[in-house]
Amino acid sequence: MTRQNSNRLYLAAVVGTVGLLGVAAIADDKPKIGGAPTPQMQAVLDEIDAQHGTPVTDLGAKDARKQPNAATAAVAILKKQGKDPATADAVQKEDNIKIPGPVEKLDARVYTPGNTETNGPLPVIVYYHGGGFVLATIDTYESSARALANQSKAIVVSVEYRKAPEYKWPAAHDDAWAAYQWVTQHAGDFNGDPKKVAVAGESAGGNLAAAVSQKAKEQNAQLPVFQLLIYPWVDNDMKRESYVTNAMAKPLSAAMMTWFTQNYLDNGQVLNDPHLFPFKSTSLSGLPPAMVITAAIDPLQSEGYAYAMKLKEAGVAVEYKNYEGVTHEFFGLGGVVDVAKQAETDAGQALQRAFQMSQKM
């Protein structure tokens, strides 16, 4: 898919004296929902099926974590193509570290790209992986972290957080906030610029990135210079159009979203808490500029679009992109899906622009 083929919507507002992302160009049509996967995306879905997994909704969390996913499918496809998954989108250096958390130390991995024009200090991205607050690890999403590091020419700190149901709300959110604070204070330890720290995340990780941005504003803490929200889970309204159209989609279905919610929450009353679901916040003004990415074949597509519109209405500079022919979890599959590679490139360029603008302000 080319840039022209992706459904693009630019939303921009004046920040300071100049609009951060340029002049607003709002698309007349709403982004497409549903459709057929591209052949490359279908190959990933077929490979997941070929690995004979059991639906996570039929399992407890411990067994669900062992099931095949888009990452395991991509590895299998690369091997069939005679490629080494370990070297795909390789960065110059990867370092495993421990970050102090509110309860226990958190695992994290620092990805340093080798394609920069300077020796540093480099901008930093705090990245939160997906998995519905229940599944996956920083290992599962390493291809996304590597791609972001290379495309943005920034250091990526991929951080782990406690998982449900062993650790309920707000454990993951507390860990995400602690990790962000630590990075803003210790970026210099790994050649990062503490004044140029962005946040990024996929799915549940997109929720965490948005929640961290909101909490930084609430507490008058250092704001991220940018928030990259990739098919973010920011609301719990399952009546939205994409939930209906993509109810049976793979690898994420509407039923799985209910399963994730039930695992993470003990008390249904928190469903209206904006600290859990950022879309429910009554005040989004003053948040960092954002890029919101959605996939057409994804139950979360509509709420990602709605959150982008709500940010725009609050005066936040937003760039929104909906990619057709791909599903939830497509980002990070750039080695096997061309549309994913385009999304990774677009995200990296948006981050580069944000880092450059932050230097001028």
N, C-alpha and C positions, 0 to 999 in steps of 0.2 A: 504494500500500500504506500502510495506517495503522500506527500504533505497535502496535495490537492484532494486526494481521495478520502482522507480522514475528515470527519465532521469537526470543524474547528470553530470555536467561539472565543473571541477575545473580549475580556471585560477589564476595563482599566479605570482607575480613578486618580485624581490628583493627589499626590503624596508630597507634602512639603510644597515645593514650587513647581515641580514637573511630574507628570504622570509617570510612574516607575516603569510601566511596561508599554508606554506609548499611547497613542490615540485609540479609544475604544472602537471596536468594530464588531458589533453584536449581530450574530447570525439571525436571519429571519425565521428559520425553521428550527424546531427542537431536534436534539440529537437522535439519531436512529436507535431504536431498541430492538433487540433480537436479531434474527437473520441466521444465515448459515455460516459455519466456521470456514476459514480459508483452508485449503488442502494441508498446509503446514500445521495449522492449529488443530485440524482434525487428526493429524498423525500423532500429535501429543495426546489427545483424548483417547485415541485407539490404543496407544501404548499403555496408558493408565489402566484401561480395561484388560489389556493383555497380561498385566501383572496380577490379575485376579484378586483385587482387593474386595473387602467387605464394606458396605456403606457405614460410615462412622455413626450414623444415627442408630444403628443396630448394636453399637459397641459402647463400652465404657471408655473413658479417656485413655487409660493405659494401653489398651489394644488399638484404639483409634490412631494413636501416635505411630503405630507400626505400618499403617496402610500406605500404599503407593500414592504419589502425588505428581504434580506437574514437574517438580524438580527431578524425581527419580525417572520419570518418563523422558525428560530431556537428556539425562545422562545416558540412558539406554539408546536413544536415537543417535547421539553423538558417537557412541561406540560403534554402532552399526555403520556409521559413515566413515569409520576409521580415524576418528578424531579423539584426542585426549581431553576429557572433560576437565581435568585438573589444570590444564593450561588455557582453557577458554577464557577470554577476557582477563588474562593474568595481569596483576599489578606488580609494581616494583617490589613491594614489601608487605607482608602481613604479620602482625604481632598480636598475640593473645595476651590480654591484660585482665585485671580484676578492678572493678569499680565499687567503691563503698555504696551499699544500698541502705535503705531504712531499716532492714531486718538482717540481711546477710549480704555478703559480697556478690556482685553480679559479674558474670562472664561477659566479656566484650572482645571484639576483634577490630584492630585498627588497620585499615587498608590505605596504603600510600601509593599514589599513582606515580609512574615514571615519565609521563609525557608532559610535564609542566615546563614552563619557560623560566622558572625561578627555582632556586634551592629552598625557598621558604622565607618566612613561615607561610603555610598554605591555608586556604579557607577550610572549614571543617563542616561535615554533615553528620548529625546524630541520626542514625537510621534505626527504625523499629520494624521488625519483621511481622508478617501476618500469621494467621492460624487461629483466629477466633478467640484469642486469650487462652486456648487449650492446647493447640497443636504446634508443632514445628520448633525450630531453633535457629540460631544464627548460621548453623551449617546448612540448613535447608534453603536459606535465602542468600547464600554467599554469591550466587551469580548476579543478583540484583545489586548487592553492595559493590562488587567489582565493577560492574557496568557504570554505576553512578560515580565511582572514583575516577574511572578513566574518562567518562564523558564530561564530567564537571571540572576535571583537573583539581579536585579537592580531596582531602583526606576524609574517609568515611569511617566513623566509629559505629559499628553494628553492635547493639547492646541487647543483652538477654534480660528477661524479666520473669517473675514468678508466674506459673501457670495454674489455671483452674482445672479441675475442681479442688485440687489440693489447697490452692490459695485463691480465695474469692475476692470480688470487688472490695476495696479499690487497690488490691495488691499490685497488679500490673501497672496501673496508673501511677501509684506511688513510686515504683521502681523507675518508670520512664522519666518522671520529674527529677528524681535524684540523679539519674544518669546525665540528664541535660545540664543540671546545675554543676555537676562535677566537670563536665567537658568545658563549660564556659570558664571554669577556674583553673583547669589543668591542661588546656589545649597546647600550651607551650612545651609540655613534657614530651610531646611527640611531633614537634615542629609545626604545630597548628597555630592559627591566629585566633586568639580568644575573642576578638572583636568581630570576627566573621564566622559565626556559627549558625547554620541552618538546621532545620529538622525535616525528616522525610520518613514516610512509612507506607506500607501496603496493607489494605484491608483493616484488620484490627490495629495494625501498626499505623495506619493512616489516622485512625481514631486517636491513638496515643500522640502522634505528632500534632494534631489539631488541639487536643486537650492540653498539651504542654504549652502551645502558643497562647491559649486562653489563660492558663494559670500564670504564665509569665506576665501577662498584661494585668491580671487581677492583683498580683503581688508586687507590682512595680519593679519586677526583676528585669534582667537583660532580656530583651525580646530577640527571638531568632530573626535573622535577616531575611529569612524566606521559609515558607512551608510547602513542601512537595507532598501532596496528598494523592496517593495512587489507589483508585477504587476504594475510597475510605468508607468505613462503617461508622457513620456519624449520627444515625437515627434508628428508631425501632418501629417505624411505620411500614408494616408489611402489606399495606393496601396500595402502595405506590405502583405505577404502571409496570416498572421493570420486574418487580416481585411477581406480578401476575404473568407477564409474558415469559419470563425466564424462571418460572417456578421449578421446573424440572431440569434446569441447566446443569452441566458438568463443567468443571469439578466442584462448583458451589451451587447448591439448591436452596430453596426457601426453607425446606425442612431442616437443613443443616444449620441455618441461621437460628432457628428456634433452639436447636440442640446446643449451640454455642452459648446462647443467652442463658439457658437453664443451667449450664455448667458454671458460668461465671458469677451468677447472681444468687444470693440467698434470700433477698428481700425484693419483691416486685415493686415496692414503692419507689425504689431508686430509678425506675425506668424513666421518670420525668426529670432526673437530675442532669443538668447541662454539663456537669463535670464527667458524667458517664457518656452522654451523647451530645457532642458539641453543637449539633444542629439546634438543640433546644435552648441554647443561650439567647437571651433577649437583647444582648448587646455585643455585636461583633466588630464595632468600630474600633479602630486603633490596633487591629491585629496586623501581623506581618503580611507582606504581599505573598500571593500563593499561586501555585499551579495545581489544578485538579485534573486528574486523569481518570477516565472511566472506560470500560469495555462494553460494547453493545450487547454481548451475550452474558449478562451478569445481573443477578437480582439487585445488586447495589448500585446499578447505573443511575437510577432516577434520583436517589438521595445524594449522590455525588454531584450531579447537575444542580439539584436544588440548593446544596450547600454553596456551590460556586455562585449561584444567583444571589443567595442571601448575603454572602460576603461582599459582592458587588454593590448590592443595595445599601450596605453599611459603609460604603466608601473605601473598601479595601481593593487594592489592585489585584486582579485575578486573571489568569490565563487558563481557559478550560479546553480540554481536548477529549473527544470521544473517538475511540478506535473501533472500526467495524471489522467483523469477521474474526474477532478474538473473544476470549472468555476471561472470567476471573482468573487470576494467577498468570496472565500472559506476560506481564512485565518481568524481566529477568530471563526470558526465553530467547533472547536475541541471537543465540548461537544456532537456533533451529527454526525460529519464526521471524520472518522479515518485518512484519508489523511491529513486533516487540523491539527489534533493533531500532526502528524508527522512533518508537516511543522513548527508548532509552536515550537516543540522540537528542530528541526534543527536550527531555527533562534536563539533560546535562547542559544544554545551551541556555535554558531558562535559569538554571542555577548560576552559570557563569555570568549572565547579565546581572543577576541580583547581587552577586559578590562584587562585581565592578561598580555597581551603583552605590553599594554600601560604603565603598572606599571614598566616593565623592561627597557623601553626605556628612 
